[in-house]
Amino acid sequence: MKVMTKKHTETIDSKLKTAWQVVSRMYNAEAILHDGTIAMAHFLLNIDSHEGSYASGIAPQLGMESTSLSRIVFSLEEKKLIQRIPDKEDKRKIKIKLTQKGKAQKELAKNIVRNFNHIAEVKLGKDKLETFYKIVDEIIALADERTKLIKGA
């Protein structure tokens, strides 16, 4: 009987990182065709289409530093996809609102994501995809538990 040995790259973190890098490269290639980046698309997807969103609320959702965030906001504003609106009560808070062009780009980004998810579902099957989501959720929960244990120690 042949014993299967894992390669050093067959760890949860390396597989997740490699998968994200490949998917990210694919999305970036698509974004470039539409004069954008994956970071810009993620930002647009996290802005409330009707009310707008505060920049300070979007950064944590994207896991971004404020310097990267301000570059993206500047680029999106330059491309006329968003507009910044200072809060009436607290001028330090800036609400980001999508322009009509920004709403169209957000829809395009949504459709690109939905299309890839549809392709994955067709190629892999709904059951495999559901299993994948469950496993990733369980890995996230395990990592969160471990983080709490480490910080609590």
C-alpha positions in Angstrom: 0.0 0.0 0.0 1.3 3.4 -1.0 1.5 6.0 1.8 0.3 9.4 0.7 2.5 12.3 2.0 1.5 15.9 1.8 3.6 18.4 0.1 4.7 21.3 2.2 2.3 23.5 0.2 -0.7 21.4 1.2 -1.7 23.3 4.3 -4.9 25.2 4.8 -3.3 28.6 4.7 -1.2 27.9 1.6 -4.2 26.5 -0.3 -6.5 29.4 0.7 -3.8 31.9 -0.1 -3.0 30.3 -3.5 -6.7 30.1 -4.4 -7.3 33.7 -3.5 -4.3 34.9 -5.5 -5.5 33.0 -8.6 -9.1 34.3 -8.2 -7.8 37.8 -7.5 -5.6 37.7 -10.6 -8.7 36.7 -12.6 -10.8 39.5 -11.2 -8.0 42.0 -11.7 -7.7 41.0 -15.3 -11.4 41.6 -15.7 -11.3 44.9 -13.8 -8.5 46.2 -16.0 -10.8 45.7 -19.0 -13.1 48.2 -17.3 -10.5 50.7 -16.2 -10.4 49.6 -12.6 -8.9 47.3 -10.1 -10.2 44.6 -7.8 -9.7 46.9 -4.9 -11.9 49.5 -6.5 -14.6 47.0 -7.3 -14.6 45.7 -3.7 -14.9 49.3 -2.5 -17.8 50.0 -4.9 -19.5 46.7 -3.8 -19.4 47.9 -0.2 -21.1 51.2 -0.7 -24.8 51.3 -0.1 -26.3 52.1 -3.5 -29.1 54.3 -2.0 -27.8 56.0 1.1 -24.1 55.9 0.6 -21.6 54.7 3.2 -19.1 56.3 5.5 -15.5 55.7 4.4 -14.6 54.7 8.0 -17.2 51.9 7.9 -16.0 50.5 4.5 -12.3 50.2 5.5 -12.8 47.5 8.2 -15.0 45.5 5.8 -12.2 45.4 3.3 -9.4 45.0 5.9 -7.7 48.1 4.5 -5.4 50.7 6.0 -6.5 54.3 5.7 -3.7 55.1 3.3 -4.8 52.5 0.8 -8.4 53.5 1.3 -7.7 57.2 0.6 -5.9 56.2 -2.7 -8.9 54.2 -3.8 -11.3 56.9 -2.8 -9.2 59.5 -4.8 -9.1 57.2 -7.9 -12.8 56.5 -7.7 -13.6 60.2 -7.3 -11.2 61.0 -10.2 -13.1 58.5 -12.4 -16.4 60.2 -11.4 -17.7 56.9 -9.8 -18.2 58.4 -6.3 -18.6 61.7 -4.6 -17.6 62.6 -1.1 -20.1 64.4 1.1 -19.1 65.8 4.5 -21.4 64.9 7.4 -23.6 67.8 8.5 -22.9 67.3 12.2 -19.4 66.0 12.2 -17.3 67.4 9.3 -14.6 64.8 10.0 -16.9 62.1 8.8 -17.2 61.7 5.0 -20.1 59.9 3.4 -19.2 58.2 0.1 -22.1 58.2 -2.5 -22.1 56.4 -5.8 -22.7 58.5 -8.9 -24.8 57.1 -11.7 -21.6 56.0 -13.4 -20.5 54.4 -10.1 -23.8 52.6 -9.7 -23.3 51.1 -13.2 -19.8 50.0 -12.3 -21.0 48.5 -9.1 -23.6 46.5 -11.1 -20.9 45.4 -13.5 -18.7 44.2 -10.6 -21.7 42.3 -9.1 -22.4 40.6 -12.4 -18.8 39.6 -12.9 -18.8 38.0 -9.4 -22.2 36.4 -10.0 -21.0 35.1 -13.3 -17.9 33.5 -11.8 -20.0 31.9 -9.1 -22.4 30.6 -11.6 -19.5 29.1 -13.7 -18.1 27.5 -10.5 -21.5 26.0 -9.7 -22.0 24.6 -13.2 -18.5 23.1 -13.3 -18.3 21.8 -9.7 -21.9 21.2 -8.9 -24.1 22.8 -6.2 -23.3 20.1 -3.6 -19.5 20.5 -3.9 -19.9 24.3 -3.7 -22.1 24.1 -0.6 -19.6 21.7 1.0 -16.8 24.2 0.2 -18.7 27.1 1.8 -19.4 25.0 4.9 -15.8 23.9 5.2 -14.4 27.4 4.8 -16.9 28.7 7.4 -15.7 26.0 9.8 -12.1 26.9 9.2 -12.9 30.6 9.9 -14.6 29.6 13.1 -11.7 27.4 14.2 -9.2 30.2 13.4 -11.4 32.7 15.4 -11.5 30.3 18.3 -7.8 29.8 18.2 -7.2 33.6 18.0 -9.4 34.1 21.1 -7.5 31.4 23.0 -4.2 32.9 22.1 -5.2 36.4 23.0 -6.8 35.2 26.2 -3.7 33.4 27.3 
